Amino acid sequence: MKYKEGVVHGFLALRTLQDETLADGDLTQVTNGDRVTAHLVFHFKDGSVQEETSVFSQRGTFRLLSNHLIQKGSTFKRPMDVTIDGSSGKVTVRYGGRWREKGHQQSD
Protein backbone atom coordinates (compact mmCIF):
# COMPACT_ATOMS: atom_id res chain seq x y z
CA MET A 1 0.00 0.00 0.00
CA LYS A 2 1.62 3.22 -1.17
CA TYR A 3 -0.37 5.75 0.89
CA LYS A 4 -2.19 5.13 4.16
CA GLU A 5 -5.62 6.51 5.02
CA GLY A 6 -5.83 9.36 7.53
CA VAL A 7 -8.31 11.42 9.49
CA VAL A 8 -11.44 12.71 7.73
CA HIS A 9 -14.44 14.75 8.84
CA GLY A 10 -17.09 15.54 6.27
CA PHE A 11 -20.45 17.27 6.44
CA LEU A 12 -22.81 15.70 3.89
CA ALA A 13 -26.20 16.32 2.34
CA LEU A 14 -28.31 13.71 0.55
CA ARG A 15 -30.36 15.38 -2.19
CA THR A 16 -32.85 14.46 -4.90
CA LEU A 17 -32.17 15.19 -8.57
CA GLN A 18 -34.34 18.29 -8.04
CA ASP A 19 -31.86 19.48 -5.36
CA GLU A 20 -34.26 18.91 -2.45
CA THR A 21 -32.42 17.93 0.73
CA LEU A 22 -33.56 14.54 2.05
CA ALA A 23 -30.99 14.12 4.83
CA ASP A 24 -28.01 15.76 6.45
CA GLY A 25 -25.02 13.61 7.22
CA ASP A 26 -21.73 13.41 9.01
CA LEU A 27 -18.70 11.30 8.08
CA THR A 28 -15.77 10.78 10.42
CA GLN A 29 -12.75 8.60 9.84
CA VAL A 30 -10.03 7.98 12.40
CA THR A 31 -6.94 5.80 12.39
CA ASN A 32 -5.35 3.79 15.15
CA GLY A 33 -2.18 2.04 14.04
CA ASP A 34 -3.07 0.00 10.96
CA ARG A 35 -6.83 0.25 11.61
CA VAL A 36 -9.19 2.75 10.04
CA THR A 37 -12.67 3.32 11.46
CA ALA A 38 -15.21 5.18 9.33
CA HIS A 39 -18.55 6.30 10.80
CA LEU A 40 -21.30 7.66 8.54
CA VAL A 41 -24.71 8.83 9.73
CA PHE A 42 -27.61 10.40 7.83
CA HIS A 43 -30.51 12.09 9.64
CA PHE A 44 -33.58 12.34 7.41
CA LYS A 45 -36.18 15.11 7.60
CA ASP A 46 -38.83 12.63 8.79
CA GLY A 47 -36.65 11.49 11.72
CA SER A 48 -35.33 8.34 10.01
CA VAL A 49 -31.68 7.43 10.52
CA GLN A 50 -29.08 5.47 8.57
CA GLU A 51 -25.88 4.80 10.51
CA GLU A 52 -22.90 2.78 9.33
CA THR A 53 -19.58 1.97 10.97
CA SER A 54 -16.82 0.21 9.03
CA VAL A 55 -13.44 -0.91 10.32
CA PHE A 56 -10.62 -1.59 7.87
CA SER A 57 -7.08 -2.89 8.11
CA GLN A 58 -4.50 -1.09 6.04
CA ARG A 59 -1.65 -3.48 6.75
CA GLY A 60 -0.25 -4.28 3.29
CA THR A 61 -3.67 -4.07 1.61
CA PHE A 62 -6.88 -2.25 2.50
CA ARG A 63 -9.24 -4.93 3.90
CA LEU A 64 -12.68 -4.79 5.54
CA LEU A 65 -12.60 -6.17 9.10
CA SER A 66 -16.18 -5.35 10.11
CA ASN A 67 -19.23 -3.37 9.08
CA HIS A 68 -22.41 -2.47 10.96
CA LEU A 69 -25.37 -0.80 9.22
CA ILE A 70 -28.56 0.36 10.90
CA GLN A 71 -31.57 1.78 9.04
CA LYS A 72 -34.68 2.83 10.94
CA GLY A 73 -37.63 5.12 10.41
CA SER A 74 -40.35 5.65 7.83
CA THR A 75 -37.89 6.45 5.00
CA PHE A 76 -37.04 2.75 4.91
CA LYS A 77 -39.44 -0.04 3.94
CA ARG A 78 -38.55 -1.90 7.15
CA PRO A 79 -35.97 -1.40 9.90
CA MET A 80 -32.71 -3.20 9.25
CA ASP A 81 -29.59 -4.05 11.26
CA VAL A 82 -26.73 -5.68 9.31
CA THR A 83 -23.35 -6.82 10.59
CA ILE A 84 -20.46 -8.20 8.57
CA ASP A 85 -17.44 -9.92 10.07
CA GLY A 86 -14.75 -9.64 7.40
CA SER A 87 -12.47 -12.15 9.12
CA SER A 88 -14.98 -15.00 9.24
CA GLY A 89 -17.21 -13.94 6.33
CA LYS A 90 -20.25 -14.13 8.63
CA VAL A 91 -23.13 -11.80 7.70
CA THR A 92 -26.09 -11.27 10.01
CA VAL A 93 -29.17 -9.36 8.90
CA ARG A 94 -31.99 -8.38 11.22
CA TYR A 95 -35.07 -6.91 9.59
CA GLY A 96 -38.71 -6.63 10.54
CA GLY A 97 -38.19 -8.68 13.71
CA ARG A 98 -36.38 -11.55 11.96
CA TRP A 99 -32.77 -12.69 11.76
CA ARG A 100 -31.12 -14.01 8.62
CA GLU A 101 -27.67 -15.48 8.99
CA LYS A 102 -25.74 -17.36 6.28
CA GLY A 103 -28.96 -18.41 4.55
CA HIS A 104 -30.67 -19.69 7.73
CA GLN A 105 -33.71 -17.82 8.92
CA GLN A 106 -35.13 -17.90 12.41
CA SER A 107 -37.74 -15.89 14.32
CA ASP A 108 -36.95 -13.72 17.32
Buried (B, 14 or more C-beta within 10 A) or exposed (E): EEEEBEEEEEEEEBEEEEEEEBBBBBBBBBBEEEBBBBBBBBBBEEEBBBBBBBBBBBEEEEEEBBBBBBBBEEBBEEBBBBBBEBEEEEBBBBBEEEBBEEEEEEEE
